[in-house]
């Protein structure tokens, strides 16, 4: 079943506001193998000129997973989760974020397109990340949907 691009672009997402916790930043940093003490130790971060632990570059993706149903929009669009792949992730940074910041994530679907005669469809979701209306980052993810009933 083809994704209705117009409907997808009209979907409204509730903004998600999250407080960045130090413990979670340390855990994330350790998980990705980050060894720079600036990301692990508040004193090292402050000595380097930061006001607290800075948010590692790809951490924003994990914040989006805190929404009550982070992939519910796919169900609303009639997408079978068994046919979904995470295709791409990119970030554009505007300012640093730190532990104890309140960040708001606002999602919207900006594009839907297909390849191979509809055998593969792509849903492009843009997330604006702000702190008190100040732009912090823009995150873009591409979800790939396989349509096994379409032969290319």
C-alpha positions in Angstrom: 0.0 0.0 0.0 1.4 3.4 -1.0 1.9 6.0 1.7 -0.3 9.0 1.3 2.3 11.7 1.1 -0.1 14.6 1.6 -1.6 13.0 4.7 1.9 12.3 6.1 3.0 15.9 5.7 -0.2 17.1 7.4 0.3 14.9 10.5 0.6 16.9 13.7 3.1 15.8 16.3 2.9 16.9 19.9 6.1 18.7 21.0 8.1 16.7 23.5 10.0 18.5 26.3 12.7 16.6 28.0 15.2 17.5 30.7 18.7 16.2 29.9 20.0 14.3 32.8 23.7 14.0 33.7 23.5 10.3 34.5 21.9 9.6 31.1 24.6 11.6 29.3 27.3 9.6 31.1 25.6 6.4 30.3 25.2 7.3 26.6 28.8 8.5 26.4 30.1 5.2 27.9 27.9 3.2 25.6 29.2 4.8 22.5 32.8 4.4 23.8 33.4 8.2 24.4 36.5 8.6 26.6 36.9 12.4 26.6 36.4 13.3 30.3 34.5 16.5 29.1 31.5 14.2 28.4 31.8 12.2 31.6 33.0 14.5 34.4 31.5 17.8 35.3 34.8 19.3 36.6 36.5 18.4 33.4 33.7 19.9 31.4 33.8 23.1 33.4 37.6 23.3 33.1 37.2 23.1 29.3 34.8 26.1 29.4 31.4 24.3 29.5 28.8 25.1 32.1 27.9 21.4 32.6 28.3 18.1 30.7 27.8 18.8 27.0 25.4 16.7 25.0 27.3 14.3 22.7 26.6 14.8 19.0 24.2 11.9 18.3 22.4 11.9 21.7 19.4 13.8 20.4 18.1 10.7 18.6 17.7 8.9 21.9 15.7 11.8 23.3 13.1 11.4 20.6 12.5 7.8 21.8 11.1 9.2 25.0 7.8 10.1 23.4 4.9 8.0 24.6 4.8 6.2 21.2 7.8 7.3 19.2 6.8 5.3 16.1 3.0 5.7 16.4 3.0 8.0 13.4 4.0 5.0 11.2 0.9 3.1 12.4 -1.3 6.1 11.7 0.1 6.1 8.1 -0.7 2.4 7.8 2.9 1.3 7.7 3.6 -2.2 8.7 6.5 -2.0 11.2 7.8 -5.4 10.1 8.7 -3.7 6.8 10.5 -0.7 8.2 14.3 0.0 8.2 16.1 3.0 9.6 17.7 4.4 6.5 19.5 7.5 7.4 20.2 10.0 10.3 21.7 13.5 10.1 22.1 16.4 12.4 22.6 20.1 11.9 23.9 21.8 15.0 23.2 25.5 16.0 24.3 25.6 19.6 25.5 23.3 22.4 23.1 21.7 24.8 24.1 20.7 28.3 23.0 18.5 31.2 20.0 19.9 33.0 18.8 21.8 29.9 15.1 21.6 29.1 14.9 20.7 25.4 11.8 20.7 23.2 11.7 18.4 20.2 9.1 19.2 17.4 8.7 16.6 14.7 7.2 17.0 11.2 7.2 14.9 8.1 8.9 16.9 5.3 8.9 14.4 2.4 7.7 11.0 1.2 9.0 9.5 -2.0 9.5 6.1 -3.5 12.1 4.2 -5.6 12.0 1.0 -7.6 8.4 1.6 -8.8 7.1 1.8 -5.2 8.9 -1.2 -3.9 10.7 1.1 -1.5 9.1 4.2 0.1 11.0 6.7 2.1 9.5 8.9 4.9 11.6 11.9 5.9 11.0 13.3 9.4 12.6 16.6 10.5 12.9 17.4 14.2 13.6 20.9 15.5 15.3 20.9 18.8 15.1 24.0 20.9 15.9 25.4 24.4 13.5 28.1 25.4 12.8 28.8 21.7 16.6 29.0 20.9 17.5 26.6 18.0 19.9 23.9 19.2 19.8 21.4 16.4 17.8 20.0 13.5 17.6 16.3 13.2 16.6 14.4 10.1 15.7 10.8 9.9 14.7 8.7 6.9 12.6 5.6 7.4 12.6 3.0 4.6 9.5 1.0 4.0 9.7 -2.2 2.0 6.6 -3.0 0.0 7.0 -6.7 -0.8 3.8 -6.9 -2.9 5.4 -4.5 -5.4 7.7 -6.0 -7.9 10.2 -3.7 -9.4 
